[in-house]
Amino acid sequence: MIKAIALDDEPLALEILQSLCDTIEYIDLERTFTKSDEAFKYLKKYPVDLLFLDINMPSISGLDFYKKLPHKTMVIFTTAYSEFAVEGFTLSATDYLLKPISLSRFQQATEKAYSQWKLQNQNIEQQYLFIRADYSLIKILFSDILYIEGLDDYLKIHIKDQKTVVARMTLKAIIQKLPETEFVRVHRSFIVPISKVSKIRNKIIYIDQTEIPISVSYEEAFFALFEGK
């Protein structure tokens, strides 16, 4: 469900947006605002996925309001003045709706927002994993992992500029949670991210100052993935 709010200085325009949003099952219009300062305070405390934003408002231009946002948010600009369209799109707006807004045009704009939202969430899911260690769930970015070392039923996840995370888990289990195009098992005791390999010499992988052996059983798979990059 896409969380959204709307800001427009005209109450009637907000009523129309509310009725349009009610026809879209994946849009949850949480709040509507006629005052920009109230909308801004809300967004600082409760970030949303999508903002319906009027451009021509008396207190502040919608374009200037969007530039001030504390969080990255999709925006669909709404206005009665078509001359603002070009500047709206230079701000990477999802869409630009000219008033009066028809249902078909509104559906088209929200479908674009829905596609962007799904893509963003897919990317987010692929950027990290949670590991249970030290009686906590620890979030680890894939991009921060230097290498993973297996010790029987335990793992040591070596992380860039951070404390090593020790978790009760096997290499076989964790590799299923990692992007298969980025991480590869190179030894019965090691998984490495391809992006962190600085050099390979005599079947030894170098990651920073660490030397990791490539075993015969994993050699073919490693070089197939490494050379495909």
Sine and cosine of phi, psi and omega as CSV:
sin_phi,cos_phi,sin_psi,cos_psi,sin_omega,cos_omega
0.00,0.00,0.80,-0.60,0.02,-1.00
-0.99,0.14,0.85,-0.52,0.05,-1.00
-0.99,0.11,0.78,-0.63,-0.08,-1.00
-0.67,-0.75,0.39,-0.92,0.24,-0.97
-0.72,-0.70,0.22,-0.98,0.02,-1.00
-0.74,-0.67,0.63,-0.77,0.06,-1.00
-0.78,-0.62,0.85,-0.52,0.02,-1.00
-0.39,-0.92,0.67,-0.74,-0.04,-1.00
-0.97,0.24,-0.14,0.99,0.01,-1.00
-0.97,-0.24,0.91,-0.42,0.01,-1.00
-0.83,0.56,-0.60,0.80,0.00,-1.00
-0.90,0.44,-0.63,0.77,0.03,-1.00
-0.89,0.46,-0.59,0.80,0.02,-1.00
-0.94,0.34,-0.59,0.81,0.06,-1.00
-0.89,0.46,-0.65,0.76,0.02,-1.00
-0.91,0.42,-0.70,0.72,0.03,-1.00
-0.88,0.48,-0.64,0.77,0.03,-1.00
-0.88,0.48,-0.70,0.71,0.00,-1.00
-0.92,0.40,-0.58,0.81,0.05,-1.00
-0.92,0.38,-0.68,0.73,0.01,-1.00
-0.89,0.45,-0.54,0.84,0.01,-1.00
-0.89,0.45,-0.33,0.94,0.01,-1.00
-1.00,0.04,-0.16,0.99,-0.05,-1.00
-0.95,-0.30,0.91,-0.42,-0.14,-0.99
-0.93,0.36,-0.38,0.92,-0.06,-1.00
-0.98,-0.18,0.13,0.99,0.06,-1.00
-0.95,-0.31,0.83,-0.56,0.10,-1.00
-0.93,-0.36,0.99,-0.17,0.02,-1.00
-0.99,0.17,0.99,-0.13,-0.13,-0.99
-0.94,0.34,-0.70,0.72,-0.05,-1.00
-0.54,-0.84,0.37,-0.93,0.16,-0.99
-0.80,-0.60,0.54,-0.84,-0.07,-1.00
-0.70,-0.71,0.62,-0.79,0.14,-0.99
-0.97,-0.23,-0.22,0.97,-0.02,-1.00
-0.90,-0.43,0.80,-0.60,-0.09,-1.00
-0.91,0.42,-0.59,0.81,-0.03,-1.00
-0.92,0.40,-0.60,0.80,0.03,-1.00
-0.93,0.36,-0.65,0.76,0.03,-1.00
-0.90,0.45,-0.65,0.76,-0.03,-1.00
-0.91,0.42,-0.67,0.74,0.04,-1.00
-0.88,0.48,-0.65,0.76,0.01,-1.00
-0.89,0.45,-0.71,0.71,-0.05,-1.00
-0.92,0.40,-0.54,0.84,0.04,-1.00
-0.91,0.42,-0.58,0.82,-0.04,-1.00
-1.00,-0.01,-0.58,0.81,-0.06,-1.00
-0.77,-0.64,0.99,0.10,0.02,-1.00
-0.85,0.52,0.61,-0.79,0.01,-1.00
-0.86,-0.51,0.14,-0.99,0.00,-1.00
-1.00,0.07,-0.54,0.84,-0.16,-0.99
-0.63,-0.78,0.64,-0.77,0.02,-1.00
-0.82,-0.57,0.84,-0.54,0.18,-0.98
-1.00,0.01,0.87,-0.50,-0.22,-0.97
-0.72,-0.70,0.88,-0.48,0.10,-1.00
-0.95,0.31,0.60,-0.80,-0.03,-1.00
-1.00,0.01,-0.73,0.69,-0.13,-0.99
-1.00,-0.03,1.00,0.09,0.02,-1.00
-0.89,-0.45,0.47,-0.88,-0.09,-1.00
-0.93,0.36,-0.60,0.80,-0.09,-1.00
-0.99,0.16,-0.59,0.81,-0.02,-1.00
-0.37,-0.93,0.60,-0.80,0.09,-1.00
-0.92,0.39,0.62,-0.78,0.06,-1.00
-0.85,0.52,-0.53,0.85,0.03,-1.00
-0.91,0.42,-0.69,0.72,0.02,-1.00
-0.93,0.36,-0.60,0.80,0.04,-1.00
-0.87,0.50,-0.71,0.71,-0.03,-1.00
-0.90,0.45,-0.63,0.78,0.00,-1.00
-0.90,0.44,-0.42,0.91,-0.05,-1.00
-1.00,0.03,-0.13,0.99,-0.12,-0.99
-0.85,0.53,0.69,-0.73,-0.02,-1.00
-0.97,0.22,-0.30,0.95,-0.02,-1.00
-0.78,-0.63,0.51,-0.86,0.07,-1.00
-0.93,0.36,0.82,-0.57,-0.08,-1.00
-0.65,-0.76,0.67,-0.74,0.13,-0.99
-0.92,0.40,0.56,-0.83,0.00,-1.00
-0.71,-0.70,0.67,-0.74,0.18,-0.98
-0.89,-0.45,0.94,-0.35,0.00,-1.00
-0.98,0.22,0.60,-0.80,0.08,-1.00
-0.79,-0.61,0.72,-0.70,0.00,-1.00
-0.26,-0.97,0.33,-0.94,0.07,-1.00
-1.00,-0.05,-0.01,1.00,-0.11,-0.99
-0.89,-0.46,0.94,-0.33,-0.09,-1.00
-0.93,0.37,-0.33,0.94,-0.05,-1.00
-0.92,0.40,-0.25,0.97,0.01,-1.00
-1.00,0.10,-0.11,0.99,-0.14,-0.99
-0.86,0.51,-0.72,0.69,-0.08,-1.00
-0.88,0.48,-0.74,0.67,-0.01,-1.00
-0.90,0.43,-0.57,0.82,0.04,-1.00
-0.87,0.50,-0.68,0.73,-0.03,-1.00
-0.97,0.26,-0.42,0.91,0.08,-1.00
-0.92,0.38,-0.32,0.95,0.07,-1.00
-1.00,0.00,0.27,0.96,-0.01,-1.00
0.87,0.49,0.64,0.77,0.06,-1.00
-0.90,0.44,0.57,-0.82,0.07,-1.00
-0.92,0.39,-0.65,0.76,0.04,-1.00
-0.28,-0.96,0.08,-1.00,-0.06,-1.00
-0.66,-0.75,0.89,-0.46,-0.05,-1.00
-0.94,-0.34,0.79,-0.62,0.01,-1.00
-1.00,-0.07,0.80,-0.60,0.02,-1.00
-0.96,0.26,0.55,-0.83,-0.10,0.99
-0.94,0.34,0.61,-0.79,-0.11,-0.99
-1.00,-0.02,0.81,-0.58,0.04,-1.00
-1.00,0.07,0.40,-0.92,-0.01,-1.00
-0.88,0.47,-0.68,0.74,-0.05,-1.00
-0.90,0.44,-0.65,0.76,0.01,-1.00
-0.94,0.34,-0.58,0.82,0.05,-1.00
-0.91,0.42,-0.67,0.74,0.02,-1.00
-0.88,0.47,-0.64,0.76,0.02,-1.00
-0.88,0.48,-0.70,0.72,-0.01,-1.00
-0.91,0.41,-0.69,0.72,-0.03,-1.00
-0.95,0.33,-0.48,0.88,0.09,-1.00
-0.91,0.42,-0.61,0.79,0.07,-1.00
-0.90,0.43,-0.68,0.73,0.02,-1.00
-0.89,0.45,-0.64,0.76,-0.01,-1.00
-0.90,0.43,-0.65,0.76,0.03,-1.00
-0.90,0.44,-0.69,0.73,0.04,-1.00
-0.90,0.45,-0.68,0.73,-0.02,-1.00
-0.88,0.47,-0.70,0.72,0.03,-1.00
-0.89,0.45,-0.67,0.75,0.01,-1.00
-0.90,0.44,-0.69,0.72,0.02,-1.00
-0.88,0.48,-0.66,0.75,-0.03,-1.00
-0.95,0.31,-0.55,0.84,0.09,-1.00
-0.90,0.44,-0.68,0.73,0.00,-1.00
-0.91,0.42,-0.64,0.77,0.02,-1.00
-0.88,0.47,-0.69,0.73,-0.01,-1.00
-0.89,0.46,-0.47,0.88,-0.08,-1.00
-1.00,0.00,0.04,1.00,-0.10,-0.99
-0.98,-0.18,-0.21,0.98,-0.05,-1.00
-0.41,-0.91,0.18,-0.98,0.15,-0.99
-0.63,-0.78,0.31,-0.95,0.06,-1.00
-0.96,-0.29,0.73,-0.69,0.02,-1.00
-0.85,-0.52,0.72,-0.70,0.04,-1.00
-1.00,0.07,0.89,-0.46,0.01,-1.00
-0.42,-0.91,0.53,-0.85,0.01,-1.00
0.79,0.61,0.66,0.75,0.03,-1.00
0.87,0.49,0.44,0.90,-0.01,-1.00
-0.64,-0.77,0.27,-0.96,0.20,-0.98
-0.99,-0.16,0.87,-0.49,-0.07,-1.00
-0.95,-0.31,0.79,-0.61,0.02,-1.00
-1.00,0.08,0.80,-0.60,-0.02,-1.00
-0.81,-0.59,0.84,-0.54,0.07,-1.00
-0.96,0.28,0.69,-0.72,0.06,-1.00
-0.84,0.55,-0.62,0.78,-0.06,-1.00
-0.93,0.38,-0.27,0.96,-0.01,-1.00
-1.00,-0.07,-0.19,0.98,-0.07,-1.00
-0.97,0.24,0.82,-0.57,0.06,-1.00
-1.00,0.07,-0.75,0.66,0.12,-0.99
-0.19,-0.98,0.23,-0.97,-0.02,-1.00
-0.83,-0.56,0.75,-0.66,-0.06,-1.00
-0.91,-0.42,0.76,-0.65,-0.01,-1.00
-0.99,-0.17,0.72,-0.70,0.04,-1.00
-0.75,-0.66,1.00,0.01,-0.08,-1.00
0.83,0.56,-0.92,-0.39,-0.03,-1.00
-0.99,-0.12,0.27,0.96,0.00,-1.00
-0.85,-0.53,0.38,-0.92,0.07,-1.00
-0.83,-0.56,0.53,-0.85,0.22,-0.97
-0.88,-0.47,0.92,-0.39,0.01,-1.00
-0.99,-0.12,0.94,-0.34,-0.03,-1.00
-1.00,0.06,0.84,-0.55,-0.16,-0.99
-0.86,-0.52,0.64,-0.77,-0.03,-1.00
-0.88,0.48,0.83,-0.56,0.07,-1.00
0.84,0.55,0.44,0.90,0.02,-1.00
-0.65,-0.76,0.23,-0.97,0.04,-1.00
-0.92,0.38,0.64,-0.77,0.05,-1.00
-0.90,0.44,0.71,-0.70,0.01,-1.00
-0.99,-0.11,0.80,-0.60,0.04,-1.00
-0.95,-0.31,0.81,-0.58,-0.07,-1.00
-0.68,-0.73,0.51,-0.86,0.06,-1.00
-0.99,0.12,0.99,-0.15,-0.09,-1.00
-0.18,-0.98,0.41,-0.91,0.02,-1.00
-0.98,-0.18,0.34,-0.94,0.08,-1.00
-0.88,0.47,-0.61,0.79,-0.01,-1.00
-0.88,0.48,-0.61,0.79,-0.02,-1.00
-0.96,0.27,-0.67,0.75,-0.09,-1.00
-0.96,0.27,-0.52,0.86,-0.05,-1.00
-0.92,0.39,-0.39,0.92,0.06,-1.00
-0.95,0.32,-0.29,0.96,0.00,-1.00
-0.99,-0.11,-0.07,1.00,-0.07,-1.00
-0.98,-0.21,0.49,-0.87,0.05,-1.00
-0.88,0.47,0.86,-0.51,-0.13,-0.99
-0.93,0.37,-0.31,0.95,0.03,-1.00
-1.00,0.06,-0.13,0.99,-0.07,-1.00
-0.91,-0.42,-0.51,0.86,-0.07,-1.00
-0.89,-0.46,0.61,-0.79,-0.02,-1.00
-0.60,-0.80,0.61,-0.80,0.08,-1.00
-0.99,0.12,0.76,-0.65,-0.07,-1.00
-0.88,-0.47,-0.11,0.99,-0.09,-1.00
-0.27,-0.96,0.36,-0.93,0.03,-1.00
-0.87,0.50,-0.29,0.96,-0.04,-1.00
-0.89,-0.45,0.08,1.00,-0.09,-1.00
-0.60,-0.80,0.64,-0.77,0.21,-0.98
-0.85,-0.52,0.68,-0.74,0.01,-1.00
-0.78,-0.62,0.51,-0.86,0.16,-0.99
-1.00,0.05,0.77,-0.64,-0.04,-1.00
-0.83,0.56,-0.63,0.78,-0.08,-1.00
-0.91,0.42,-0.33,0.94,-0.05,-1.00
-1.00,-0.09,-0.07,1.00,-0.01,-1.00
-0.96,0.27,0.87,-0.49,0.00,-1.00
-1.00,0.00,-0.55,0.83,0.10,-0.99
-0.28,-0.96,0.27,-0.96,0.04,-1.00
-0.75,-0.66,0.77,-0.64,0.00,-1.00
-0.54,-0.84,0.82,-0.58,0.02,-1.00
0.79,0.61,0.71,0.70,0.02,-1.00
0.88,0.48,0.51,0.86,0.11,-0.99
-0.85,-0.52,0.79,-0.61,0.05,-1.00
-1.00,-0.05,0.69,-0.72,0.05,-1.00
-0.93,-0.37,0.85,-0.53,0.10,-1.00
-0.81,-0.59,0.93,-0.37,-0.18,-0.98
0.81,0.59,-0.84,-0.55,-0.01,-1.00
-0.99,-0.14,0.11,0.99,-0.07,-1.00
-1.00,-0.07,0.68,-0.74,0.05,-1.00
-0.95,-0.30,0.81,-0.59,-0.05,-1.00
-0.83,-0.56,0.83,-0.56,-0.03,-1.00
-0.97,0.24,0.53,-0.85,0.13,-0.99
-0.98,-0.21,0.87,-0.49,-0.01,-1.00
-1.00,0.07,0.36,-0.93,-0.07,-1.00
-0.85,0.53,-0.66,0.75,-0.07,-1.00
-0.89,0.45,-0.43,0.90,-0.07,-1.00
-0.94,-0.35,0.00,1.00,-0.10,-0.99
-0.87,0.49,-0.75,0.66,-0.08,-1.00
-0.89,0.46,-0.71,0.70,-0.02,-1.00
-0.91,0.42,-0.63,0.78,-0.01,-1.00
-0.90,0.43,-0.77,0.64,-0.06,-1.00
-0.93,0.36,-0.48,0.87,0.07,-1.00
-0.90,0.43,-0.68,0.74,0.01,-1.00
-0.96,0.28,-0.67,0.74,-0.06,-1.00
-0.90,0.43,-0.69,0.73,-0.04,-1.00
-0.97,0.25,-0.31,0.95,0.03,-1.00
-0.99,0.17,-0.16,0.99,-0.02,-1.00
-0.98,0.21,0.00,0.00,0.00,0.00
